[in-house]
Amino acid sequence: MTTEKKGSFYYALDEEGNKIPPTPRVKATCPCCGTEVYAACGKIIKHHWRHKNTSDSHCDEWYDMTLWHLQWQELFPVESREVVMQKGEIRHRADVKIGNLIIEFQHSSLSNPKVKERELFYGCDANKIIWIIDATNNRVFDWWIEYLKTEKLRPIFIVDKESNIYFQTEGYVDIPLICNINELPKGLVVNPEYPTFIDLGEYIACPLEKITYEMTRTIYSNKWGHRKKRSKKEMSEYDQDFIYAQDFILVKKNDFVKIIYDIPTELDSFKSMKICDEEALNRREYCKEERKKFLIKMMEEHEDYASRTMDEMEEIYMKYIVKQQGKKKMQENLRRFPL
C-alpha cells in the first residue's frame, strides 16, 4: 500500500470518544475539528479516515502523515499518537505525546520560521518538544560500518549543563555521517532550539557535544554534505572521500525508543540537554575546575571583582562567553554572506 491522500488521517473518535483506527461502517468524528468522518479502506492506499465535508479536509494544516510517520507512531501506545493540542482557538495534532514530552516527526523540508512556530505552539506551558527527522536516505561513511559492532559500544549519557546524568545507554561515538543536503529539513538540522535526532533506519544519530563545556547547543557544520574541492591527483578517488561529514553518536533505534520515556522534561530549557560520552563528561569536569581557578584568580587580582560571590562571577563569565560566541557567529555570517 502507498501513502495516503492529502487531508486524510489515521485516528478518529468513535461515539464513546475512544481513539480508533480506520474501521468500515463505524460512525466517527475528527478529533481536531469534531466533524464527521468516514473510513477509506481500499486496496491501494493505506486505510485512513477522511472528512465527509471536503471543506474540513485541512482542519490541521501542519498535519502531513507518511508511512514513515506511521511506522514511528506504532512504536508507542495508541493513546500517545496524534494527540490534539489546543492553544486558544487553534488546534493541532502532535505526532506523539508522552506525559509532557511531545515528539514531532518531520519527513519533508521545513523552514526556520515554521520550525519556530511549531515549537512555540507545542512547547507552551509545561510541554517540551523533541524532533526526529527522516534521514533514511543518508548514511554513515562506508569505511565506518565496521565500527558498528557490539564490542565498539560505549556508555552514552544524557546530562544537563551541570553534568547531572539523567540516564545512560550504549552507543557508537564520533561516527561520521554523510548528509544528503537536498533531502534533510535544513530548518531543523542547523542550530536547533530543541533537541533534534536523525533517523537513519536501524540507528538514530544524536547531536554530539564536542567542543566546550560552555556550549548551549549543538552547532552543525555549514559544510556538512557539501563536496570538498579536489585536486587533479585526487579526482581518481571515490566521491564519498570528498564530502564533508558531521560526527554523531549513533544509538540503536530500539534503545532510543526505550530512553525517550526518561528524557528530563523538567529542565527549564532543552538547550542545556546534551548527549555525550565519558570523554565529554571528563572534559566538562576539567573545564569546570579550570574555570573556577580562573575566576578565583580574577577575584584576587582585580578590586572590581573582590567583593563578588562565585555565582556572580559565573554569571559575568557566561555573559562574556555568550558575547564572544555572538561575535564569532557574526564573523561567520559576514564571511558566508558578505555585504
Helices and strands as residue ranges (DSSP letters): E 12-13, E 19-20, E 28-29, E 36-40, E 48-51, G 54-56, H 67-73, G 78-80, E 81-87, E 90-98, E 101-106, H 112-122, E 128-134, E 139-140, G 142-147, G 150-152, E 154-159, E 165-178, H 186-189, E 196-199, E 203-206, G 232-236, G 239-242, E 246-252, H 253-260, G 270-272, E 274-277, H 278-301, H 303-306, H 310-336
